[in-house]
Amino acid sequence: MDKTFKALADSQRRDMLKLLRAGPMAAGEIGAHFDLTGATVSYHLSILKAAGLVRTDKEGNRVIYSLNTSVFEDLLVFMASFKEGIHE
């Protein structure tokens, strides 16, 4: 869970995740939306992958990124567990 929160702490990584809501994209397609070097985009995507927030598939020489929704579901369950202890 620590890696997940670290990955989500950065606004550019959150923006990358928002892009991927529309569907799988190659790293270059993701990078085209940001004023970042390719190396920086790759770094951010590696953080997201290490946190399990994105999956990768190879298509020829391209790496395609997609959301790993199961991690988001786990995160929602974790966050909801705090609400159970709140009494109004």
C-alpha positions as CSV (number, residue, x, y, z in Angstrom):
1,M,0.0,0.0,0.0
2,D,3.0,2.4,0.6
3,K,4.0,2.2,-3.1
4,T,0.4,3.0,-4.1
5,F,0.2,6.1,-1.9
6,K,3.7,7.2,-3.1
7,A,2.6,6.8,-6.7
8,L,-0.6,8.7,-6.2
9,A,1.1,11.5,-4.3
10,D,2.4,13.0,-7.6
11,S,0.0,15.1,-9.6
12,Q,1.6,14.2,-13.0
13,R,1.2,10.4,-12.2
14,R,-2.4,11.0,-11.2
15,D,-2.9,12.8,-14.6
16,M,-1.4,9.9,-16.4
17,L,-3.9,7.6,-14.6
18,K,-6.7,9.9,-15.7
19,L,-5.6,9.6,-19.3
20,L,-5.6,5.8,-19.1
21,R,-9.2,5.8,-18.0
22,A,-10.0,6.3,-21.7
23,G,-8.2,3.1,-22.5
24,P,-4.7,1.6,-23.1
25,M,-2.0,3.8,-24.4
26,A,1.6,3.6,-25.4
27,A,4.2,5.5,-23.4
28,G,4.7,8.0,-26.3
29,E,1.0,8.7,-26.5
30,I,0.9,9.3,-22.7
31,G,4.0,11.5,-22.9
32,A,2.5,13.6,-25.7
33,H,0.1,15.1,-23.1
34,F,3.0,16.4,-20.9
35,D,5.9,18.8,-21.2
36,L,8.3,16.1,-19.9
37,T,11.3,14.2,-21.4
38,G,10.8,10.6,-22.5
39,A,13.0,9.5,-19.6
40,T,10.8,11.4,-17.1
41,V,7.6,9.9,-18.5
42,S,9.2,6.5,-18.3
43,Y,10.2,7.1,-14.7
44,H,6.7,8.1,-13.7
45,L,5.2,5.1,-15.6
46,S,7.7,2.8,-13.8
47,I,6.5,4.1,-10.4
48,L,2.9,3.5,-11.4
49,K,3.8,0.0,-12.6
50,A,5.7,-0.8,-9.4
51,A,2.7,0.3,-7.4
52,G,0.5,-2.1,-9.4
53,L,-1.6,0.8,-10.7
54,V,-0.9,0.0,-14.3
55,R,-0.3,-3.1,-16.4
56,T,1.9,-3.4,-19.4
57,D,1.6,-5.4,-22.6
58,K,4.0,-5.6,-25.5
59,E,2.8,-4.9,-29.0
60,G,5.8,-5.3,-31.2
61,N,8.4,-2.9,-29.9
62,R,5.8,-0.8,-28.1
63,V,4.8,-1.0,-24.4
64,I,1.1,-0.5,-23.9
65,Y,-0.1,0.7,-20.5
66,S,-3.5,0.1,-19.0
67,L,-5.1,0.6,-15.6
68,N,-5.1,-2.2,-13.2
69,T,-8.5,-1.7,-11.7
70,S,-8.1,-4.4,-9.0
71,V,-5.6,-2.2,-7.1
72,F,-8.1,0.7,-7.2
73,E,-10.7,-1.6,-5.8
74,D,-8.4,-2.7,-3.0
75,L,-7.6,1.0,-2.3
76,L,-11.4,1.8,-2.1
77,V,-11.9,-1.1,0.4
78,F,-9.0,0.2,2.5
79,M,-10.4,3.7,2.5
80,A,-13.9,2.6,3.2
81,S,-12.7,0.7,6.3
82,F,-12.0,4.1,7.9
83,K,-15.6,5.1,7.5
84,E,-16.8,2.1,9.4
85,G,-15.2,3.5,12.5
86,I,-16.7,7.0,12.2
87,H,-19.9,7.6,14.1
88,E,-22.0,10.7,13.6
